[in-house]
Amino acid sequence: MSHAESSLTRTWLALCPKGLESLLLAEISELGGEIERETPMGVYWRGDLATAYRVCLWSRLASRVLLPLHESQVDNVDQMYAAARSVDWPAIFPLSESFRIDFHGQTDFMRNTQFGAQKIKDAIVDTFRELTGERPSVSKEGRVRIEAQLRKGKLLLYFNLSGDSLHRRGYRLQPGKAPLKENLAAAILLRAGWPATATAGQHLLDPMCGSGTLLIEAALMAADMAPGMNRQQWGFDGWLQHDRALWLSLMDEARDRRGKGLAALQNRFYGFDIDADQLAAAQKNLERAGLSGYVHLERRPMQSLRIQADVIQQGGLVVCNPPYGERLSELPQLAPLYQQFHDATMGLPEWRLAVFTGNVDLAKSIRRPLHKQYRLHNGTIETRLLVFNAADERSARPQTSAIRGPVEAFANRLKKNLKPLQKWAKREQVTCYRVYDADLPEYAVAIDVYGDWLHVQEYAPPKSIDEAKAERRLLDVLAVLPEVMSMPSERIVLKRRERQSGKRQYQKVDSHQHRFEVQEGAVRLWVNLHDYLDTGLFLDHRPTRLAIAKMMSQRERGSRFLNLFCYTATVSVHAAAAGAHCTSVDMSRTYLNWGQDNFSLNAINPAQHTFIQADCLQWLKENVSERYDVIFMDPPTFSNSKRMDGVLDIQRDHAELIELAMARLAPNGVLIFSTNLRKFELDSTLTERFAVTAMGSRSIPHDFARRANIHHCFHIQALA
């Protein structure tokens, strides 16, 4: 490229994440660009090629730098193709370069971005073929990237000068578990006032540093290092107007500034985390960024945050991106996390705090004066950056109790329930029971004790309840539970209770194994609060399990017990402990294995009993020879498992199931049928053919008294 072409002033477009436009505008102006206008997610500006290169190399905020090539109104696909044909593509990149099209947007005549990209590609290829007789190749890895945007019938074509997104600096090959994009991290630091803090010779601490993105971006700023220096490829590498000599001179200038900046660096950087793998990733990233030795990393819990006294006195910024509960199961541990953050940073009372979070309610535990807050986006998640000033008198005031305000009514009700239930549970030798079940409608949760764990189920709020208000109440519940229940937050498991279809309630929700034993009367049982929507033990069936145990103990030893849809075979364990021979049938091998483990836990040899993996309905139809003294059946409300032939609908199919099971009863036998379908109605023909006793409240446990309709239970026998 000639000197005249390099010095030519043109219009450019720099794009950025939503919410960073004003910061990007200021940055481009500082880099020498003449601002034309700000747009959603971008800034148009004018400058020569050197300025455009500087933006590519030095912008900490931009995602892409684009050179506008064409803009026109188009009303159909043919006009879009013609508009793309009007561009002199052979003047932009050579035939030897492969290219790719990035197509964004849609309109009435163009709904498919892949088809849109195809039409632009056709226009480019046809232009080359007409002028040169040959065509360039198209590749997803092409160095030349053409961007097409279709907005409200207007087609805009750009040459992508920067290439891959500028947030990819080249240092982060190990991004960590919940990484921030580098340009968003830079924006957080700019909004938090880090450049002025760094210039004043102060320091930076990230107590939950993860893979180190905030630390690295802060050090790059303080050391005057160009964020793009580690990138190996650029969009302009395949551009015919690329001025390589000019680019190399700017790179030399950046290297010189880096050397001087690192030599003069007085700021200290501290990164703490409890995850050793995250810290290892951070160390690798620091090495690739050329900052190894400039940042102190240490495995340390936030509660024991510690740095040198002279560094504390000099002042600085605490910045962090704590987890904010995108997964419901994280909330019990996050509710106290922000309080711990507040307490830990009170050791740095004069430092400013910057907390990037998607959950402002959680951040209310930070009781410093709020300086400013900014709305940002972390991908699709709406987030806030909260910037706090130095601590004041209120900040230092100890928070003795989380029980204050409206949640006090919930705490009082829970205390009222807890005292008699604990006495009852001890007397009955039961270590798992319900202590609260939406007693107060505004606090719509169920809380179950499982030994020294709490299982909290949030009922999905109705659409009439404001989502933010419902979450605020849930966080209040989680904040007071450790205090009321004398239970550490790490032992609180939270799930949302929604109507489940098929066997979704039996499916895994996590990939861990968290199994422990509980006691129910004379038996012990394995439960798992984490890995599944249900725990392995239906607490509301406790009276039925105990009644079956008593029933089997009153019969001759070795009496035959059949457990259909047995789940984890907890009823079978009670029956076997009472002397019965048990046959347990379920479609799930996982739960049959769990049931066998329950037998072994009670020193009952599972090999001396029968476990069958089968569709219960089909099994009843095919195996007609055996007879059983007691049969228990608790089928799902609905199931469409692929292991079944057809679909099970308990309201529709219960009569057939019951009739088939009754045919398996020995003389004087009893079938116990239970269902959790709240609106269940027993088929009237069954009461004509069999002796049916509705158990009513007799099958509802003491701790479920508030939910008398939680299930329906019937004892069914042959007519005398």
C-alpha positions in Angstrom: 0.0 0.0 0.0 1.2 3.5 -0.8 1.8 6.2 1.8 -1.1 8.1 0.3 -3.5 5.2 0.8 -2.2 4.6 4.4 -2.8 8.3 5.3 -6.3 8.3 3.7 -8.9 9.1 6.3 -11.9 6.8 6.3 -14.9 5.8 8.3 -14.6 2.8 10.6 -17.0 0.9 12.9 -15.9 -0.6 16.2 -18.3 -3.0 17.8 -18.4 -3.9 21.5 -20.6 -5.7 24.0 -23.9 -4.1 25.0 -23.5 -1.4 27.6 -19.9 -0.5 26.8 -20.6 2.0 24.0 -19.8 5.1 25.9 -16.5 3.7 27.2 -15.5 2.6 23.7 -16.3 6.0 22.4 -13.9 7.6 24.9 -11.2 5.0 24.2 -11.3 5.5 20.5 -11.2 9.2 20.9 -8.1 8.8 23.1 -6.5 6.6 20.5 -6.9 9.3 17.9 -10.2 8.5 16.2 -12.6 11.3 15.3 -16.0 10.2 16.6 -18.9 10.3 14.1 -21.7 8.7 16.1 -22.5 6.1 18.8 -24.8 3.2 17.9 -26.2 0.3 19.9 -23.2 -2.0 20.5 -20.7 0.1 18.5 -19.1 3.4 17.5 -18.6 4.9 14.0 -15.4 7.0 13.8 -13.0 8.4 11.3 -9.2 8.0 11.1 -6.3 6.9 9.0 -5.0 3.4 8.7 -2.5 3.9 11.6 -5.4 4.9 13.9 -7.3 1.8 12.8 -4.3 -0.4 13.5 -4.0 1.3 17.0 -7.6 0.5 17.8 -7.0 -3.1 16.8 -3.8 -3.3 18.9 -4.8 -1.1 21.9 -8.5 -1.3 22.3 -9.4 -3.0 25.6 -13.2 -2.8 24.9 -13.9 -3.4 21.2 -15.0 -6.8 19.8 -14.3 -6.1 16.1 -13.1 -3.3 13.9 -14.9 -3.1 10.6 -14.3 -1.1 7.4 -17.6 -0.2 5.7 -17.7 -1.3 2.1 -21.3 -0.8 1.0 -24.7 0.3 2.3 -28.0 0.2 0.5 -31.7 -0.5 0.9 -32.7 -3.9 -0.5 -36.2 -5.3 -0.8 -35.5 -8.8 -2.0 -32.8 -11.5 -2.4 -32.0 -10.4 -5.9 -31.4 -6.8 -4.8 -29.2 -8.1 -2.0 -27.1 -10.1 -4.4 -26.8 -7.2 -6.8 -25.7 -4.9 -4.0 -22.9 -7.4 -3.1 -21.9 -7.6 -6.7 -21.4 -3.9 -6.9 -18.4 -4.1 -4.6 -14.9 -4.4 -6.2 -13.9 -7.5 -4.3 -10.7 -8.2 -6.2 -9.4 -4.8 -4.9 -10.0 -5.9 -1.3 -8.4 -9.4 -1.2 -6.4 -11.6 -3.6 -7.7 -14.7 -5.4 -5.2 -16.7 -3.4 -6.9 -16.0 0.0 -9.8 -18.0 1.3 -12.7 -16.0 2.8 -15.7 -16.5 5.0 -19.0 -14.6 5.4 -20.4 -13.6 8.8 -24.1 -12.8 8.3 -26.2 -11.1 10.9 -29.9 -10.0 11.0 -33.0 -10.8 9.1 -35.9 -9.2 7.4 -39.2 -10.2 5.8 -37.6 -11.7 2.7 -34.5 -13.2 4.5 -35.1 -15.3 7.6 -32.2 -17.7 7.4 -28.7 -16.3 8.1 -27.1 -19.3 6.4 -29.0 -18.6 3.2 -28.1 -14.9 3.5 -24.4 -15.7 3.8 -24.7 -18.1 0.8 -26.1 -15.2 -1.4 -23.3 -12.8 -0.4 -20.7 -15.6 -1.0 -22.2 -16.2 -4.5 -22.0 -12.5 -5.3 -18.3 -12.3 -4.3 -17.4 -15.5 -6.1 -19.2 -14.4 -9.3 -17.4 -11.0 -9.2 -14.0 -12.7 -9.1 -15.0 -15.2 -11.8 -16.2 -12.4 -14.1 -13.1 -10.3 -13.6 -10.4 -13.0 -13.4 -11.9 -16.2 -14.7 -11.2 -17.9 -11.4 -12.8 -18.0 -8.0 -11.4 -17.8 -4.4 -12.1 -20.6 -2.0 -14.6 -20.3 0.9 -13.6 -21.6 4.3 -14.7 -21.2 7.9 -11.0 -20.7 8.7 -10.5 -18.1 6.0 -8.2 -15.2 6.9 -10.4 -12.8 5.1 -13.7 -12.2 6.9 -16.6 -10.3 5.3 -19.4 -9.2 7.5 -22.9 -8.6 6.3 -25.7 -7.0 8.4 -29.3 -6.9 7.3 -31.3 -4.5 9.4 -34.8 -3.2 8.6 -34.3 -3.8 4.9 -30.8 -2.2 4.8 -27.8 -4.3 3.7 -24.4 -3.2 5.2 -21.2 -4.9 4.0 -17.9 -4.6 5.9 -14.4 -5.9 5.7 -13.4 -7.2 9.1 -10.0 -5.6 9.9 -9.5 -7.2 13.2 -10.5 -10.8 12.4 -11.4 -13.0 15.3 -13.1 -11.1 18.3 -10.7 -8.7 20.0 -11.6 -10.0 23.4 -9.5 -13.1 22.5 -6.1 -11.6 23.5 -4.2 -14.8 23.1 -3.3 -15.4 26.7 -6.3 -17.3 27.9 -6.2 -20.9 26.6 -7.5 -22.1 30.0 -10.6 -19.9 30.6 -11.8 -21.4 33.9 -15.2 -22.4 35.0 -17.2 -19.2 34.7 -14.9 -16.9 32.6 -15.4 -13.2 31.9 -14.7 -12.1 28.4 -11.5 -10.0 28.5 -13.1 -6.8 27.1 -15.9 -7.1 29.7 -13.3 -7.5 32.4 -11.5 -4.4 31.1 -14.8 -2.5 31.2 -15.4 -3.5 34.8 -11.9 -2.2 35.8 -12.5 1.1 33.9 -15.9 1.7 35.6 -14.3 0.9 38.9 -11.7 3.6 38.4 -8.7 1.3 38.3 -6.6 3.4 35.8 -6.6 6.3 38.3 -6.0 3.9 41.2 -3.0 2.4 39.4 -1.6 5.7 38.5 -1.7 6.7 42.2 0.5 3.7 42.9 -2.2 1.7 44.6 -2.9 -2.0 44.4 -5.5 -4.6 43.3 -6.9 -7.7 44.9 -9.3 -10.3 43.5 -10.4 -12.6 46.3 -12.2 -15.0 43.9 -9.9 -14.7 41.0 -10.8 -17.9 39.1 -8.6 -18.1 35.9 -7.3 -14.6 36.5 -8.9 -12.5 33.8 -9.5 -9.4 36.0 -6.0 -9.6 37.4 -4.4 -9.8 33.9 -6.4 -7.0 32.4 -5.6 -4.8 35.4 -1.9 -5.6 35.1 -2.0 -4.9 31.3 -3.5 -1.5 32.0 -1.0 -0.6 34.8 2.0 -1.7 32.8 0.9 0.1 29.6 0.8 -3.2 27.7 -1.2 -3.4 24.4 -3.9 -6.1 24.9 -3.5 -7.3 21.3 0.2 -8.0 21.4 -0.2 -11.7 21.9 -2.6 -12.2 19.0 -1.2 -14.3 16.1 -3.7 -13.6 13.4 -5.5 -10.5 12.2 -8.2 -9.9 9.6 -5.9 -7.5 7.7 -3.3 -10.2 7.1 -5.1 -11.2 3.9 -6.1 -7.6 2.9 -4.6 -6.1 -0.2 -4.5 -2.6 1.4 -2.6 -3.9 4.5 0.5 -1.8 5.2 2.9 -4.3 6.8 5.7 -1.8 7.5 3.3 0.6 9.3 1.9 -2.3 11.4 5.4 -3.5 12.4 6.3 0.0 13.5 3.3 0.1 15.7 4.2 -3.3 17.2 7.7 -2.0 17.9 6.3 1.0 19.6 4.0 -1.3 21.7 6.9 -3.5 22.7 8.9 -0.5 23.8 6.0 0.8 25.9 5.6 -2.7 27.4 9.3 -2.9 28.5 9.2 0.6 30.0 5.8 -0.1 31.7 6.9 -3.3 33.3 10.1 -1.7 34.5 8.2 1.1 36.1 5.4 -1.1 37.6 4.9 -0.4 41.3 1.4 -1.8 41.7 0.9 -5.1 43.4 -1.7 -7.7 42.3 -3.1 -10.4 44.5 -5.4 -13.2 43.4 -6.9 -15.7 45.8 -9.2 -18.7 45.2 -10.0 -21.9 46.9 -9.9 -24.0 43.6 -6.4 -25.2 42.9 -7.3 -26.0 39.3 -8.5 -22.5 38.7 -5.3 -21.1 40.1 -3.2 -23.4 37.9 -5.2 -22.0 34.9 -4.6 -18.5 36.1 -0.8 -19.1 36.4 -0.7 -20.4 32.8 -2.6 -17.4 31.5 -0.3 -15.1 33.3 2.7 -16.7 31.7 1.2 -16.4 28.2 0.4 -12.7 29.0 4.0 -12.0 29.9 3.0 -11.2 33.5 4.4 -14.2 35.4 6.0 -12.9 38.6 4.0 -9.7 38.6 0.9 -11.2 40.2 0.7 -13.1 43.4 -1.6 -16.1 43.3 -2.5 -18.1 46.4 -5.0 -20.8 47.4 -6.8 -19.1 50.2 -10.5 -19.0 51.3 -12.0 -15.6 51.4 -12.6 -15.7 55.2 -8.8 -15.7 55.7 -7.9 -13.0 53.2 -4.5 -11.5 54.1 -2.0 -9.2 52.5 0.9 -7.1 53.9 0.1 -4.2 56.3 2.0 -1.7 54.2 0.1 -2.6 51.1 -3.2 -2.2 53.0 -2.1 1.2 54.2 -1.2 2.4 50.6 -4.8 1.6 49.5 -6.3 0.1 46.4 -9.2 -1.7 44.7 -10.9 -5.0 45.6 -12.6 -6.3 42.4 -14.3 -9.6 41.9 -16.9 -11.5 39.9 -18.5 -13.8 42.5 -20.9 -16.4 41.5 -24.5 -15.1 41.4 -26.7 -18.2 41.4 -27.6 -18.8 37.8 -28.1 -22.4 39.0 -30.7 -22.6 41.7 -28.7 -25.2 43.6 -25.9 -22.7 44.2 -28.0 -20.2 46.1 -27.8 -21.7 49.6 -24.0 -21.3 49.6 -24.1 -17.9 47.9 -26.4 -16.2 50.3 -23.7 -16.2 53.0 -20.9 -15.8 50.5 -21.5 -12.1 50.0 -21.7 -11.6 53.8 -18.3 -13.3 54.0 -17.0 -11.0 51.3 -18.2 -8.0 53.3 -16.6 -9.3 56.5 -13.3 -10.2 54.8 -12.9 -6.9 53.1 -13.5 -5.0 56.3 -9.8 -5.7 56.8 -9.2 -3.2 54.0 -11.6 -0.4 55.2 -10.1 2.3 53.0 -10.1 0.3 49.8 -12.8 0.7 47.2 -14.8 -2.4 46.3 -16.1 -3.3 42.8 -18.5 -6.3 42.7 -19.8 -7.6 39.3 -22.9 -9.6 39.9 -26.1 -10.8 38.3 -27.9 -10.9 41.6 -28.2 -7.5 43.3 -30.2 -9.0 46.1 -27.3 -11.1 47.2 -25.0 -8.1 47.2 -27.2 -6.3 49.8 -25.0 -8.0 52.4 -22.2 -5.6 51.4 -22.9 -2.7 53.8 -20.5 -0.1 52.4 -21.7 3.2 50.9 -22.6 2.6 47.3 -20.7 5.0 45.0 -22.2 4.0 41.7 -23.8 1.1 39.9 -23.6 0.3 36.2 -25.8 -2.0 34.1 -23.8 -4.4 32.0 -24.4 -7.7 30.2 -22.4 -10.9 30.7 -23.4 -12.7 27.6 -27.2 -12.8 27.8 -27.3 -12.3 31.6 -28.2 -8.8 32.8 -25.7 -7.8 35.4 -24.7 -4.9 37.6 -21.3 -3.5 38.5 -21.6 -2.2 42.1 -18.8 0.2 43.1 -18.5 0.8 46.9 -16.6 3.5 48.7 -14.5 3.1 51.8 -16.2 1.6 54.8 -18.2 3.9 57.2 -19.6 3.4 60.7 -22.5 1.3 59.4 -20.2 -1.0 57.5 -18.3 -1.8 60.7 -21.4 -2.5 62.7 -21.6 -6.3 63.3 -24.6 -8.1 61.9 -25.6 -10.3 64.7 -28.7 -11.9 63.1 -30.1 -12.3 59.6 -33.6 -12.5 61.1 -35.0 -9.0 60.6 -37.8 -7.5 58.6 -40.6 -9.5 57.0 -38.6 -12.8 57.1 -38.9 -12.7 60.9 -42.4 -14.2 60.5 -41.0 -17.1 58.6 -38.3 -17.7 61.1 -40.8 -17.6 64.0 -43.0 -20.1 62.3 -40.1 -22.4 61.6 -39.0 -22.2 65.2 -42.5 -23.0 66.3 -42.7 -26.1 64.1 -39.2 -27.3 64.9 -39.4 -27.8 68.7 -42.3 -30.4 68.8 -41.1 -32.1 65.6 -37.6 -32.7 67.0 -39.1 -34.4 70.1 -41.4 -36.5 68.0 -38.6 -37.5 65.6 -36.4 -38.5 68.4 -39.1 -40.6 70.0 -40.0 -42.3 66.7 -36.3 -42.9 65.8 -36.7 -40.9 62.6 -33.9 -38.7 61.3 -35.6 -37.3 58.2 -38.9 -35.3 58.3 -40.6 -32.2 57.1 -40.4 -29.1 59.3 -42.1 -26.5 57.1 -44.4 -26.7 54.0 -45.4 -23.2 52.7 -47.0 -22.5 56.1 -46.8 -18.8 55.1 -47.9 -18.4 51.4 -45.4 -15.7 50.8 -42.6 -18.1 51.7 -43.5 -20.9 49.4 -40.9 -23.6 50.2 -40.8 -27.0 51.7 -38.0 -27.8 54.2 -37.0 -31.3 55.1 -34.5 -32.4 57.6 -32.3 -35.3 56.5 -30.0 -36.1 59.4 -27.6 -33.1 59.5 -28.6 -31.8 56.1 -31.5 -29.6 55.0 -33.4 -30.2 51.7 -35.2 -27.1 50.6 -37.7 -27.2 47.7 -39.0 -23.9 46.3 -42.5 -24.2 44.8 -42.5 -22.4 41.5 -44.2 -19.1 42.1 -47.4 -18.3 40.2 -47.1 -15.9 37.3 -49.0 -13.3 39.3 -46.0 -13.0 41.7 -43.2 -10.7 40.7 -40.1 -12.8 39.9 -37.7 -10.5 41.7 -39.9 -10.4 44.8 -40.1 -14.2 44.9 -36.3 -14.5 44.6 -35.8 -11.9 47.3 -38.0 -14.0 49.7 -36.1 -17.1 48.8 -32.8 -15.5 49.5 -34.2 -14.3 52.9 -35.2 -17.9 53.7 -31.7 -19.1 52.8 -30.1 -16.4 54.9 -32.0 -17.3 58.1 -32.0 -21.1 57.8 -28.5 -21.6 59.1 -29.3 -19.5 62.2 -32.7 -21.0 62.9 -31.8 -24.6 62.1 -28.2 -24.5 63.5 -27.1 -25.8 60.1 -24.1 -24.5 58.1 -25.1 -23.2 54.6 -22.8 -25.9 53.0 -25.4 -28.5 54.2 -28.4 -26.8 52.6 -29.5 -28.2 49.3 -32.0 -26.2 47.2 -34.2 -27.4 44.4 -37.3 -26.1 42.6 -40.4 -28.2 43.0 -42.4 -28.2 39.7 -44.8 -30.6 38.2 -42.7 -33.3 36.6 -43.6 -35.4 33.5 -42.7 -39.0 33.1 -39.7 -40.0 35.2 -38.1 -36.6 35.1 -38.1 -36.6 38.9 -35.8 -39.6 38.8 -33.3 -38.1 36.4 -29.9 -36.8 37.5 -29.5 -33.0 37.9 -25.8 -33.1 38.7 -22.8 -35.3 38.1 -21.6 -36.0 41.6 -22.3 -38.8 44.2 -23.5 -37.4 47.5 -25.0 -40.4 49.4 -25.4 -40.8 53.1 -27.6 -42.8 55.4 -30.7 -41.9 57.5 -32.8 -43.8 60.0 -36.5 -44.5 59.8 -37.7 -46.6 62.7 -35.9 -50.0 62.7 -34.1 -49.5 59.3 -31.4 -47.3 57.8 -31.7 -46.0 54.2 -29.4 -44.4 51.7 -30.5 -40.9 50.5 -28.9 -38.5 48.0 -30.0 -34.9 48.1 -27.8 -33.6 45.3 -27.9 -35.8 42.2 -31.6 -36.2 41.6 -34.8 -34.2 41.8 -36.0 -36.7 44.4 -33.9 -38.0 47.3 -34.5 -41.7 47.2 -37.0 -41.6 50.0 -40.6 -40.3 49.8 -41.1 -38.9 53.3 -44.9 -38.7 52.9 -45.1 -42.5 52.6 -43.5 -43.2 56.0 -46.7 -44.3 57.7 -47.4 -46.8 54.8 -43.8 -48.2 55.1 -44.2 -48.6 58.8 -47.7 -50.1 58.5 -46.3 -52.7 55.9 -43.5 -53.5 58.3 -46.0 -54.2 61.1 -48.3 -56.1 58.7 -45.4 -58.4 57.6 -44.2 -59.0 61.1 -47.7 -60.2 62.1 -47.7 -62.8 59.2 -45.8 -66.0 59.0 -42.0 -65.5 58.5 -41.1 -65.7 54.8 -44.5 -64.3 53.7 -44.3 -63.0 50.2 -44.2 -59.2 49.6 -44.4 -57.6 46.1 -43.2 -54.0 45.6 -44.3 -52.6 42.2 -42.7 -49.4 40.9 -40.4 -49.9 43.8 -38.0 -46.9 43.2 -35.2 -47.4 45.7 -37.1 -50.3 47.4 -37.4 -48.5 50.8 -40.7 -50.3 51.4 -39.1 -53.6 50.6 -36.4 -53.0 53.2 -39.0 -52.5 55.9 -40.8 -55.6 54.8 -37.6 -57.7 54.6 -36.5 -56.4 58.1 -39.9 -57.7 59.3 -39.2 -61.2 58.0 -40.8 -61.1 54.5 -39.4 -62.4 51.2 -39.5 -59.4 48.9 -39.8 -59.1 45.1 -39.1 -55.6 43.9 -39.9 -54.5 40.3 -38.9 -51.2 38.6 -37.8 -50.2 35.1 -34.6 -48.4 36.4 -31.5 -50.5 37.0 -30.0 -47.5 38.8 -32.8 -47.6 41.4 -32.8 -51.3 41.7 -29.1 -51.2 42.5 -29.8 -48.5 45.1 -32.5 -50.7 46.6 -30.0 -53.6 46.9 -27.6 -51.2 48.6 -30.4 -50.3 51.0 -30.8 -54.1 51.8 -27.1 -54.4 52.4 -27.0 -51.4 54.7 -29.4 -53.3 57.0 -27.4 -56.5 56.9 -30.0 -58.1 54.7 -28.6 -60.2 51.9 -30.2 -58.8 48.6 -29.3 -62.1 46.9 -31.9 -63.8 49.0 -34.6 -61.5 47.6 -35.7 -60.8 44.1 -35.1 -57.6 42.1 -36.6 -57.4 38.6 -36.0 -54.7 36.0 -39.2 -54.5 34.0 -42.2 -52.5 33.0 -44.6 -53.3 35.9 -47.8 -53.3 33.8 -46.2 -55.7 31.2 -44.7 -57.8 34.0 -48.1 -58.3 35.7 -49.6 -59.4 32.4 -46.8 -61.9 31.6 -46.0 -63.4 35.0 -49.2 -64.9 36.4 -48.0 -67.9 38.4 -46.7 -66.3 41.6 -48.9 -65.2 44.5 -48.1 -62.6 47.2 -49.5 -62.0 50.6 -49.0 -58.2 50.5 -48.6 -56.0 47.4 -47.6 -52.4 47.5 -48.0 -50.3 44.3 -47.0 -46.6 44.1 -46.9 -45.9 40.3 -45.9 -42.5 38.8 -48.7 -40.2 37.8 -47.5 -40.3 34.2 -44.7 -42.1 32.4 -43.6 -42.3 28.8 -40.3 -44.0 29.4 -38.7 -45.5 26.3 -38.5 -48.8 28.2 -42.3 -49.0 28.2 -44.7 -50.1 25.5 -46.9 -47.1 25.3 -47.7 -44.4 28.0 -48.8 -44.9 31.6 -51.5 -42.4 32.7 -52.4 -43.4 36.3 -55.9 -41.9 36.2 -56.7 -43.8 33.0 -54.8 -47.0 33.7 -55.1 -47.5 37.4 -58.1 -49.9 37.2 -56.2 -52.2 34.9 -53.2 -52.1 37.1 -55.2 -52.8 40.2 -57.1 -55.7 38.6 -53.9 -57.3 37.4 -52.3 -56.9 40.9 -55.4 -58.3 42.6 -55.1 -61.4 40.5 -51.6 -61.9 42.1 -52.9 -61.8 45.7 -52.8 -64.9 47.8 -55.9 -65.7 49.9 -56.4 -63.1 52.7 -53.8 -60.9 50.9 -54.0 -57.1 50.7 -53.0 -54.7 47.9 -51.9 -51.2 49.1 -52.3 -48.7 46.2 -51.0 -45.2 46.5 -50.8 -42.3 44.1 -49.6 -38.7 44.3 -52.1 -37.5 41.8 -53.9 -34.8 43.8 -57.2 -35.0 41.8 -57.2 -38.7 41.6 -60.6 -40.5 41.5 -60.8 -44.2 42.1 -62.7 -46.1 39.3 -66.2 -46.9 40.8 -66.2 -50.4 39.3 -63.3 -51.3 41.6 -65.4 -50.8 44.7 -68.0 -53.1 43.3 -65.5 -55.9 42.7 -63.2 -55.6 45.7 -63.3 -54.5 49.3 -61.7 -51.0 49.2 -60.7 -49.0 52.3 -59.6 -45.4 51.7 -56.9 -44.8 54.3 -57.3 -41.0 54.3 -55.4 -39.2 57.0 -54.2 -42.5 58.4 -51.6 -42.6 55.6 -50.5 -39.0 56.1 -47.5 -38.5 58.4 -47.6 -36.2 61.4 -45.1 -33.8 59.7 -47.2 -33.5 56.5 -50.4 -32.6 58.3 -50.6 -29.3 56.3 -50.8 -31.3 53.1 -53.6 -33.9 53.7 -54.0 -34.3 49.9 -50.3 -35.1 49.2 -51.3 -38.6 48.2 -54.2 -41.0 48.1 -53.9 -44.4 49.7 -56.2 -47.4 49.5 -56.1 -50.9 51.1 -57.8 -53.3 48.7 -58.8 -56.9 49.4 -61.0 -59.6 47.8 -64.6 -59.5 48.8 -65.5 -62.0 51.5 
